[in-house]
Amino acid sequence: MKMNQAGFLTRVAIIVMLSTTVGCLADNPEESGHAEHVTPEHKPADFVSAVEQLEIRTSDSLPENSEQQQLTDIVGWLPELAAQTDLPKAGWDRIQELSEKYQVLAKQSDAELLIQEIQSDLDELKQLADKAIELDTFNTYSQKELTDD
């Protein structure tokens, strides 16, 4: 009887192993449920880089449609990127609030007002980025603080 149990358990183990590997062998990742995650080229690596990008992207004239979409993407990523820092909850909450405000403006397709709002909040965002650099023990940044050029 023990031999039959061992044989049965062996067969079950083989079936389980085969059934879990079949999904990984599919040619199309979407069919297997393992769709590849593609990170857009314009996604900043971290919160500090996002603030730098906002400054650069709002310093020139009104962006074209593709650039406006990229700006909208970046303001949408602010909370996610800030969550990867050691900022206190109050700092993250403020970033979330600003991001939501910017996203509402972006949905209204008012690029000029969106840029004005980002520019008016840029000093506060830079302060939060500087605080993230100061507190963050896990990320390394190419500079120790954001500077006003």
Buried (B, 14 or more C-beta within 10 A) or exposed (E): EEEEEEEEEEEEEEEEEEEEEEEEEEEEEEEEEEEEEEEEEBBBEBBBBBBBBBBEBBEEEEBEEEBBBBBBBBBBBBBBBBEBBBBEEEBBEBBBEBBBBBBEBBEEEEBEEBBEBBEEBBEEBBEBBBBBBEEBEEBEBEEEEBEEE
